[in-house]
Amino acid sequence: MHQKEQLIAELSTLLGPKNVLTDATALAVYECDAAPSFKALPDVVVFADTAQQVSDIVKLANKYNAPFIARGGGTGLSGGMLSVQGGIIIALNRMDRILEIDLENERAVVEPGVVNLLLTQAVQNQGYHYAPDPSSQKACTIGGNIAENSGGPHTLKYGVTSDHVLGLEVVLPDGEIIEFGGTVEETPGYDLRGVLIGSEGTFGIVTKAVVRLTRNPQAYQTALAVFETMDDASNAVSTIIGEGIIPAALEMMDSLVIRALEEAFQFGFPLDAEAILIVELDGIEAGMQNQTDRILEIFKQYTAREVSYAKDEAERQQIWKARKSAFGSFGRLAPNYITQDGVVPRTRLPKVLRRIAEISEKYQIPIANVFHAGDGNIHPIVLFNERDADQCERVEHVNMEILSVCAEVGGTITGEHGIGVEKMDYMPLIFSRADLQVMATVKDIFNPTGLCNPGKIFPTAESYAKLGLQPDTTGRF
Amino acid sequence: METISGTLHDKLRDIVGEAGILPETQIAAYTFDNCVPKAVVLPASVREMQDVLRFAAAQHLSVMPAGAGTKLGIGNLPQKVDMVLSTTRLNSVVEYEPADLTVTVEAGIRLAALQAELTKHRQFLPLNPPYADRCTLGGVVATNASGSLRLRHGTARNQVLGMHVVHANGNVVKSGGKVVKNVAGYDLNKLYIGAFGTLGIITEITLKLAPVPIQQVILTTQFQNIQEAVDTGLSIVRSQALPMFTNLFINSRSNLRPNATCISEKTPTLVVGFGGDTETVRWQRNHVQTIMEQNGGTSVTIREGESCQSLQDAMRKFPEVNGTSDDRIIAKVNLKRTDIAEFAQKAITPALQGLIPKIPEETGEMMALLGSGVLYLAIPIASVTDFQPLADTLTQLRQRAMAAQGNLIIEAAPPELKRHIDVWGSVGSMRGLMKQVKAKFDADSLLNPGRFVSSI
């Protein structure tokens, strides 16, 4: 980056020196997200407080030809906020105001730095919540959720972030502030709102969002079942869905995850179990027991060893605490891990999980599984030690083979974590050059200079080489 | 003229064969805004469709993408009508594994035919748009058409997982995928859904499905005034009863009969539907009946089983018109739920007559999808000769909607009215980006030119 000093000086004038970080130790905090295998140091981190400031920062970035990237809670799992080409990280944590809550219309207007769970907490006493609930919801922000189109356990029934966002105020990569969508359900013209959501911060920076609030269900029934084999557990999953029962959430954990959770938190799970399913029904209390009974029968059919129910809200929270703590416990299993995020048709789960076990065996790399089984969204946790070069090389193969299996059975390589830098190389597994070219065309409309979050999503010539494919010499891919 | 069109037919016949050209006697189904296309082409494969588009591009011929043609009337007056390209011969189920609760189909499949197939496995696609008995799925997705079920299930934007699209240059591209969660790359499904064929022609679609509820119940009740009816409807939406739809009918008279005699002509009628397990539905019914009666609802009626479907079909037909010969216009107003009552009252009360020129004769009927914030106005135009005052009235209603952060889209109108008003209204600051998208996807403006927002 040229004229870095002048840029920093201008940023300091704009925002005040205390809102501009340039010190190496301070910057180190911003060198990665929650996928720590990928690191890159920004040149400068700035804290914005208003859309106008974001716009002014973006205009300065353009003036100095500096890359810029928005950052929320830093909980991303694909390196989506990495400053791979240096430049400015625009931290939005201070834009954390809930601007409006309109329960009659079941809407809220929020700034991007609002922490996901805090929005739910702001309305829960009135009987509402914000439905998308990623496991990182205590720390991740609504802005980050919008960039990644985040999911969570309850998206099985309630949909992903895109289903819950009606309108956006966005600072475009040239600094212009534009509103997309609105407060009503439909606006005329192309659904650019829908295109912006999940664009991983490459189409602009969200500075305000109109989101839906969801009525809390009248009742929950949350059960936990222990299975002897992964096959049994995953067959139970596709049978439940196939019978037309849509639980609010249907989650699976395998023996490695159970072991890690027990070592870290002592939830009291049986250490010899192969798989645990957590199923939650929600909605109207009347008639719910019938569905629970049917699920119980399915569990029996697949020889569940034991089934326990949450008797009250405290016990329900305990089950969810176990599920959402899983990611915090993997440090017990290996120094490093990579979380995969493929999605497969639900009926293919047994086959895919067997293939993953074979891949683990073949490369002698342990893989733990904790995932949204009801959606077919698997999270194989690839465990390794980054100081062991040989292991690292095997991990590369493991990643490639797992994602290839997902693509092979008609699935995708990421269900909720995004491509970021982590999965760029694998995009050709599911998209042709023509498909990618269309995406690049849309990117060029929003982000013609490419300064807004560069180096993400799109495969490079090396990516094609890695997959044994010829890069296109005429086109972009 | 005959020779030009004759040559055109010859050239198209070379690409799609005799069976791929609609006989002239049937072209009426594909006329709109008083425009008769020179040809209606029905490719039997994606390859043929690509060839037709490449031919059209080379000859600078405009192409109006269509399915069954039920919604061709939506849009501004076309700049140029050369041919209609219908997907109706691309109509097979590509992949259906019921246990995955997803289906992949060719775009030209009739929605009703797909539903019939899904019903065999006690599943359905939870979309009940106008023309559901005739329209194709591709047409529903391209126009983002929806009906009352959107309250619980959303629209195509919430249900489409992936698609294949042929662009104006003949390239076939894929967006999304076949699984229920997918964030790989940009969500370009959203770009094509509701784009009215202006960015490409959808050939294949993968969608999420839902289980058919074991039981259905519909409750109807009448109110003294609109405000009471809306307030009651909205408290039901926000209650624990989780209705599938909450529809309100005002001044109801025309095409709902004979299946909807419970909908009153005189008083606002609220129609609330549920589906689910027998026990669940029983609780919902009791709970909602109580809410209705406590809030002044009278003559509550309860329907179950078969009669639910016939009432749903009748309601779904509310915004339907018969091509260009119909005697009414349809405006769709998107509002915040809480603004519906006031808007509806102002649209019909004589108090407004001083403010806006009187809407001809009876002010027309309205149907509100209360929970979704959608209000349909049906305005009779049989006696209208000068359309300028009506356009002015609609403009003022549109301004009123926009002042409440909403919008007003004219979904059906004769060309005489379209000469005086943009059917879509403003797209605000998004205009520049939308025009750029169109320019990049269809540089020569071959697809449906002039009919979408901002003269796209």
Boltz contact constraints between the chains, C-beta under 6 A:
constraints:
  - contact:
      token1: [A, 104]
      token2: [B, 338]
      max_distance: 6.0
  - contact:
      token1: [A, 105]
      token2: [B, 336]
      max_distance: 6.0
  - contact:
      token1: [A, 105]
      token2: [B, 337]
      max_distance: 6.0
  - contact:
      token1: [A, 105]
      token2: [B, 338]
      max_distance: 6.0
  - contact:
      token1: [A, 149]
      token2: [B, 183]
      max_distance: 6.0
  - contact:
      token1: [A, 151]
      token2: [B, 181]
      max_distance: 6.0
  - contact:
      token1: [A, 163]
      token2: [B, 158]
      max_distance: 6.0
  - contact:
      token1: [A, 178]
      token2: [B, 429]
      max_distance: 6.0
  - contact:
      token1: [A, 183]
      token2: [B, 405]
      max_distance: 6.0
  - contact:
      token1: [A, 184]
      token2: [B, 334]
      max_distance: 6.0
  - contact:
      token1: [A, 184]
      token2: [B, 335]
      max_distance: 6.0
  - contact:
      token1: [A, 184]
      token2: [B, 373]
      max_distance: 6.0
  - contact:
      token1: [A, 184]
      token2: [B, 406]
      max_distance: 6.0
  - contact:
      token1: [A, 185]
      token2: [B, 372]
      max_distance: 6.0
  - contact:
      token1: [A, 185]
      token2: [B, 373]
      max_distance: 6.0
  - contact:
      token1: [A, 186]
      token2: [B, 334]
      max_distance: 6.0
  - contact:
      token1: [A, 187]
      token2: [B, 407]
      max_distance: 6.0
  - contact:
      token1: [A, 188]
      token2: [B, 407]
      max_distance: 6.0
  - contact:
      token1: [A, 188]
      token2: [B, 409]
      max_distance: 6.0
  - contact:
      token1: [A, 188]
      token2: [B, 424]
      max_distance: 6.0
  - contact:
      token1: [A, 188]
      token2: [B, 425]
      max_distance: 6.0
  - contact:
      token1: [A, 188]
      token2: [B, 427]
      max_distance: 6.0
  - contact:
      token1: [A, 188]
      token2: [B, 453]
      max_distance: 6.0
  - contact:
      token1: [A, 189]
      token2: [B, 427]
      max_distance: 6.0
  - contact:
      token1: [A, 189]
      token2: [B, 434]
      max_distance: 6.0
  - contact:
      token1: [A, 189]
      token2: [B, 453]
      max_distance: 6.0
  - contact:
      token1: [A, 190]
      token2: [B, 191]
      max_distance: 6.0
  - contact:
      token1: [A, 190]
      token2: [B, 195]
      max_distance: 6.0
  - contact:
      token1: [A, 190]
      token2: [B, 434]
      max_distance: 6.0
  - contact:
      token1: [A, 190]
      token2: [B, 437]
      max_distance: 6.0
  - contact:
      token1: [A, 191]
      token2: [B, 190]
      max_distance: 6.0
  - contact:
      token1: [A, 191]
      token2: [B, 194]
      max_distance: 6.0
  - contact:
      token1: [A, 192]
      token2: [B, 430]
      max_distance: 6.0
  - contact:
      token1: [A, 194]
      token2: [B, 190]
      max_distance: 6.0
  - contact:
      token1: [A, 195]
      token2: [B, 190]
      max_distance: 6.0
  - contact:
      token1: [A, 195]
      token2: [B, 191]
      max_distance: 6.0
  - contact:
      token1: [A, 198]
      token2: [B, 183]
      max_distance: 6.0
  - contact:
      token1: [A, 198]
      token2: [B, 187]
      max_distance: 6.0
  - contact:
      token1: [A, 199]
      token2: [B, 186]
      max_distance: 6.0
  - contact:
      token1: [A, 218]
      token2: [B, 240]
      max_distance: 6.0
  - contact:
      token1: [A, 238]
      token2: [B, 99]
      max_distance: 6.0
  - contact:
      token1: [A, 241]
      token2: [B, 101]
      max_distance: 6.0
  - contact:
      token1: [A, 242]
      token2: [B, 99]
      max_distance: 6.0
  - contact:
      token1: [A, 244]
      token2: [B, 211]
      max_distance: 6.0
  - contact:
      token1: [A, 284]
      token2: [B, 280]
      max_distance: 6.0
  - contact:
      token1: [A, 286]
      token2: [B, 279]
      max_distance: 6.0
  - contact:
      token1: [A, 286]
      token2: [B, 280]
      max_distance: 6.0
  - contact:
      token1: [A, 286]
      token2: [B, 283]
      max_distance: 6.0
  - contact:
      token1: [A, 287]
      token2: [B, 277]
      max_distance: 6.0
  - contact:
      token1: [A, 287]
      token2: [B, 279]
      max_distance: 6.0
  - contact:
      token1: [A, 287]
      token2: [B, 280]
      max_distance: 6.0
  - contact:
      token1: [A, 290]
      token2: [B, 277]
      max_distance: 6.0
  - contact:
      token1: [A, 343]
      token2: [B, 179]
      max_distance: 6.0
  - contact:
      token1: [A, 343]
      token2: [B, 181]
      max_distance: 6.0
  - contact:
      token1: [A, 345]
      token2: [B, 100]
      max_distance: 6.0
  - contact:
      token1: [A, 346]
      token2: [B, 100]
      max_distance: 6.0
  - contact:
      token1: [A, 347]
      token2: [B, 97]
      max_distance: 6.0
  - contact:
      token1: [A, 347]
      token2: [B, 99]
      max_distance: 6.0
  - contact:
      token1: [A, 347]
      token2: [B, 100]
      max_distance: 6.0
  - contact:
      token1: [A, 375]
      token2: [B, 180]
      max_distance: 6.0
  - contact:
      token1: [A, 375]
      token2: [B, 181]
      max_distance: 6.0
  - contact:
      token1: [A, 376]
      token2: [B, 179]
      max_distance: 6.0
  - contact:
      token1: [A, 377]
      token2: [B, 181]
      max_distance: 6.0
  - contact:
      token1: [A, 410]
      token2: [B, 178]
      max_distance: 6.0
  - contact:
      token1: [A, 411]
      token2: [B, 179]
      max_distance: 6.0
  - contact:
      token1: [A, 412]
      token2: [B, 177]
      max_distance: 6.0
  - contact:
      token1: [A, 412]
      token2: [B, 179]
      max_distance: 6.0
  - contact:
      token1: [A, 412]
      token2: [B, 182]
      max_distance: 6.0
  - contact:
      token1: [A, 412]
      token2: [B, 184]
      max_distance: 6.0
  - contact:
      token1: [A, 413]
      token2: [B, 184]
      max_distance: 6.0
  - contact:
      token1: [A, 414]
      token2: [B, 183]
      max_distance: 6.0
  - contact:
      token1: [A, 414]
      token2: [B, 184]
      max_distance: 6.0
  - contact:
      token1: [A, 415]
      token2: [B, 181]
      max_distance: 6.0
  - contact:
      token1: [A, 416]
      token2: [B, 183]
      max_distance: 6.0
  - contact:
      token1: [A, 418]
      token2: [B, 183]
      max_distance: 6.0
  - contact:
      token1: [A, 419]
      token2: [B, 184]
      max_distance: 6.0
  - contact:
      token1: [A, 430]
      token2: [B, 184]
      max_distance: 6.0
  - contact:
      token1: [A, 434]
      token2: [B, 171]
      max_distance: 6.0
  - contact:
      token1: [A, 434]
      token2: [B, 173]
      max_distance: 6.0
  - contact:
      token1: [A, 435]
      token2: [B, 173]
      max_distance: 6.0
  - contact:
      token1: [A, 435]
      token2: [B, 174]
      max_distance: 6.0
  - contact:
      token1: [A, 438]
      token2: [B, 173]
      max_distance: 6.0
  - contact:
      token1: [A, 439]
      token2: [B, 185]
      max_distance: 6.0
  - contact:
      token1: [A, 439]
      token2: [B, 186]
      max_distance: 6.0
  - contact:
      token1: [A, 441]
      token2: [B, 440]
      max_distance: 6.0
  - contact:
      token1: [A, 442]
      token2: [B, 186]
      max_distance: 6.0
  - contact:
      token1: [A, 445]
      token2: [B, 436]
      max_distance: 6.0
